[in-house]
Amino acid sequence: MTPEGVDVDANGAMQQSQRWAELGQQLRVDSVRAAAAAGSGHPTSSMSAADLIAVLLDGHLRYDFDDPANPGNDHLIFSKGHASPLLYAAYRAVGAIDVDELLSFRKFGSRLEGHPTPRLPWVDVATGSLGQGLPEGVGVALAGRYLDRLPYRVWVLCGDSELAEGSMWEAFEHAAFTQLDNLTAILDINRLGQTRATRHGWDTGAYAERLRAFGWHTIEIDGHDVEAIDKAYQEAVGTSGRPTAVIARTVKGKGVAEVENREGMHGKPLEDPEGAIRELGGVRDLRVQVLSPPREVPFHFQTTGELELPRFEVGDKVATRKAYGQALEAVGAANGQVVALDGEVSNSTYSEIFAKAHPERYFEMYIAEQQMIAAAVGMQVRGWRPFASTFAAFLTRAFDFIRMAAVSRADLRLSGSHAGVSIGEDGPSQMALEDLAMLRAVHGSVVLHPCDANQAAELVAAMAEQSGISYIRTLRGATPVIYQPGTPMPIGGSQVLRSNDSDRVTIVAAGVTVHEALKAADHLAERGVPARVIDCYSVKPIDTATLRAAADATSRIVTVEDHWPEGGLGDAVLDAFADSRPMPRVVKLAVSGMPGSGKPDELLRAAGIDAEAIADAAQALAEAP
Amino acid sequence: MTPEGVDVDANGAMQQSQRWAELGQQLRVDSVRAAAAAGSGHPTSSMSAADLIAVLLDGHLRYDFDDPANPGNDHLIFSKGHASPLLYAAYRAVGAIDVDELLSFRKFGSRLEGHPTPRLPWVDVATGSLGQGLPEGVGVALAGRYLDRLPYRVWVLCGDSELAEGSMWEAFEHAAFTQLDNLTAILDINRLGQTRATRHGWDTGAYAERLRAFGWHTIEIDGHDVEAIDKAYQEAVGTSGRPTAVIARTVKGKGVAEVENREGMHGKPLEDPEGAIRELGGVRDLRVQVLSPPREVPFHFQTTGELELPRFEVGDKVATRKAYGQALEAVGAANGQVVALDGEVSNSTYSEIFAKAHPERYFEMYIAEQQMIAAAVGMQVRGWRPFASTFAAFLTRAFDFIRMAAVSRADLRLSGSHAGVSIGEDGPSQMALEDLAMLRAVHGSVVLHPCDANQAAELVAAMAEQSGISYIRTLRGATPVIYQPGTPMPIGGSQVLRSNDSDRVTIVAAGVTVHEALKAADHLAERGVPARVIDCYSVKPIDTATLRAAADATSRIVTVEDHWPEGGLGDAVLDAFADSRPMPRVVKLAVSGMPGSGKPDELLRAAGIDAEAIADAAQALAEAP
């Protein structure tokens, strides 16, 4: 495709191992060129892995670069995303990009970003935050084995520095436990991190011993011996019942004396790129013919195609977390793409209801929230629609993964149960009081917080059709059902629960505080202070029009949330009023002191977010001059 | 102390092993009683570990319960924090609490919360989010070995379910690498998690193999054989050069047929507590005489006692991250309690400047942000003042640890470099765009974002004296020094950089946007729109008085931040105006699209937060009707 492309196969006389070695040098040269053109980047981290990638491309990877959505394609993930020059050099070698694009690396507007993102159609997941590519590769491999049921393989290039991340060990553990023999981790043991040698340096045995203990098949090789690399990949493909790690001793900056195996050479272009290219044997234009993937049709689950959400009787008391589970079961019955994951709390989040109904589409991730989110990201790469659930407080464990999922343009549904102090006795370690702030600050996210079971069910259904990252926050305790089944609950909407022309103040609430707000409105009515009540179940996007109408009508607003004062419902409401005319007066009620244990009512009262506190604040605001 | 206390030693005739067994039964009975009184809690998870704790209390732990600050004390951490009934039963057995307090478990106002917190003086760190107690224990053990240089031991009771958390493996790796033979992990392998068996069930060998590969000394025992437990603890104390894991096969719910080794019995009180207590042999009042700690004086580092902050020339260009490193070096020279930790990016965060000056107080944590924060929390338990640094984006990796550090009432200083799109070419994976939202939503936190080197230095000095969790966000690129050295920069303050009676609009900025705002003010002056500029370096607490004065003067406010629109500076400013009279009009400028790579200027422009965009927004707002 590229004008300078020369088919490797055309060089009939070239021996296979010589071809691989030459290709490795080309990948090094192109890595050096890309970083030189950019004036930044990680050429030395690319050079150590060049031979590993050369042999993979030429003889092992099965991939149609003209059809990245081909379900038969293998998956290649650079967990060490900073080796992007090598990845992009590989794309040039296979003819997917030309040299001009290669040299646009890191320039404004180029899709060849500093670290890989799915702006490039061959990139499954964004990497660059270390320790995420392998867990996400586990997700793709889980999809291959248990969902798609296709023979594609997942190849993940890992750095040695990132082996210090616990998330890598969550991945190693889960991959072995689920027998992912379709997964190969290629460990580029180049000894040097950013500022110093890694803990284990070139002791590949230290890694091999750990990985064998974790249940992996391991192969230790010289990562610059192309024959050994080839044999290792063959062995990986031939190994069944467990994943394989190719543990390759390599040299950082391999091939250029200026930088080879030297500290202080991380993350910067070479000082003399022209000299380096000469030292590497000059620019090459080898073109690799990557093996074609087999024609495959992914597995599909039998489903009804018709959504029948659970229906709850108005006046009954049902926990929204339970409604989540029932609705998820229903959504799963209608749509076979829907899958669920949980962090070993499925009887708390109620994803167990889905698990019982659709056991083949339920993935138990044990108490490993990072791997849970990563697995969900990996599954959506293949078009599955994962809902991942745990206690909302424990989603904080995976914030970096959620953040990066947005960079990955992932479609991801999250459910966090046990919101706020209303959980009661378990205490602050189990109370989500920052989850709204965290999820609001995710690019393009949707943040939902229902107060009743029918609303929760409608929102779960909406999430199944929503792209990007959406989040539903559910309650531990049972709350009264206040909406009729089937009441539309669009994302971005709200429900005005009390409204009268004489309203003097508006109370904006979500989740458990909706019920407190309704009680407060009753108190206020008795006190002669008519109050509007808005259930702002869609915290992001927020229903600006309805809020502004309320502000126009009452000019005084009380927000109340079971969350810290920062970044949650109150801040979202203030944001909706920014630059509106006239600006209402807003009083925010939220949890400001560190809670302890107690009954939910006691804790809501102590936090100043119960009906009494709301009524007092609303009355004071309504009667303020 | 307790009226019903009976000294174990008084029972002269009681054999040691019988005494331990009796004590184990007492701990079980008291766990059952506490959960029964609360109506919730985790008695079965307590019963499995009762013998392990009984033997520890009676013969191994060295602790003065009357003097929890005694530097010679051992440290006992329940990483499986849900076994709090067992911990509180132990406190009763040693006479630290009485039976009435034991039975206040989980009640409103009781310091015996659902999961342990330092409201109890014998609790070092809050647990309850699994996988944190061991990494924090590593921090305490690091302090013991490398800072205090005292022989105290750290004993951490771990659950088997939490071994799925990657953070545990960060801890195992770091503890072995740093040769923490003062650390003993007691693994309570009771086979059952919350909803099902763990991955490895009772296969203690699976854990032993993994831990040996990670460099630990391992001892596999029957966790109900008190003689074996005693021998194992002796062996742990006698092992040098590496930490020891006592891997104990136990039975969940041990001793009560109703719940023993049965699924579905997690996290709930027993149905028939009276019968269970009878089955366990009834209530006992054994009193343990815990071994006294040796009298010890912790090591102190030689320091000057006088703080000489670095001074930067106005007009020079210096990166605030570099000023951070220089100021930290100075703070460390003045105060020997100050220590630094970094996640293998010390030449990016510039903590390397501290490391070079004070190598004995620098802790390289490699790329393991969770362990980094946990180690810092562990060190502050012993009164050290840790500053932990990495890229601000990667602090998201440790959000759950930061959240829990607030529950731990920890004094913790965090530094996040490479804020926002202004980092340039590395792309979104390295750009912190949610860190202000994350850190604002931490209980009691301080969030600082300096724009110049002298300001950064002053704030580092302030952080060293600040309790609770404080955070400084630094910039990758060099920015002009605009403040004279020594200009006071109090936490909660701001700097009014441009101000005139005729100002028609106020621009509120922080960090890199301060410099854009100053340029914008110049443009605006040329356009005949005088603008006030406020450097809001203290994002939390925010300088409400100065902001309100500006609102009174100009009534129109533009906020501008290199951060997502949610939860950052703009929301903090809106919050400062909530319920103020009159409310100003506020326009928020922030990063709303997903950035790519490019030069800092290009990315600031594309995000609409550069001088031009600010000037246009401010002019439009000033001229709006």
Interface residues (C-beta under 8 A of the other chain):
Chain A: A38 G39 S40 G41 G81 R106 K107 F108 G109 S110 R111 L112 E113 G114 H115 T117 R119 A126 T127 G128 S129 L130 G131 S161 E162 A164 E165 G166 S167 M168 W169 E170 E173 F177 G193 Q194 T195 R196 T198 R199 E209 R210 R212 A213 F214 E344 V345 S346 N347 S348 E352 E364 Y366 I367 A368 Q370 Q371 A393 F394 T396 R397 F399 D400 R403 M404 A406 V407 G424 E425 D426 G427 P428 S429 Q430 L433 E434 A437 M438 R440 A441 V442 H443 G444 K540 W564 P565 E566 G567 G568 G570 D571 A572 L574 D575 F577 A578 D579 R581 P582 M583 P584 R585 V586 V587 K588 M594 G596 S597 G598 K599 E602 L603 A606 L621
Chain B: A38 G39 S40 G41 G81 R106 K107 F108 G109 S110 R111 L112 E113 G114 H115 T117 R119 A126 T127 G128 S129 L130 G131 S161 E162 A164 E165 G166 S167 M168 W169 E170 E173 F177 G193 Q194 T195 R196 T198 R199 E209 R210 R212 A213 F214 E344 V345 S346 N347 S348 E352 E364 Y366 I367 A368 Q370 Q371 A393 F394 T396 R397 F399 D400 R403 M404 A406 V407 G424 E425 D426 G427 P428 S429 Q430 L433 E434 A437 M438 R440 A441 V442 H443 G444 K540 W564 P565 E566 G567 G568 G570 D571 A572 L574 D575 F577 A578 D579 R581 P582 M583 P584 R585 V586 V587 K588 M594 G596 S597 G598 K599 E602 L603 A606 L621
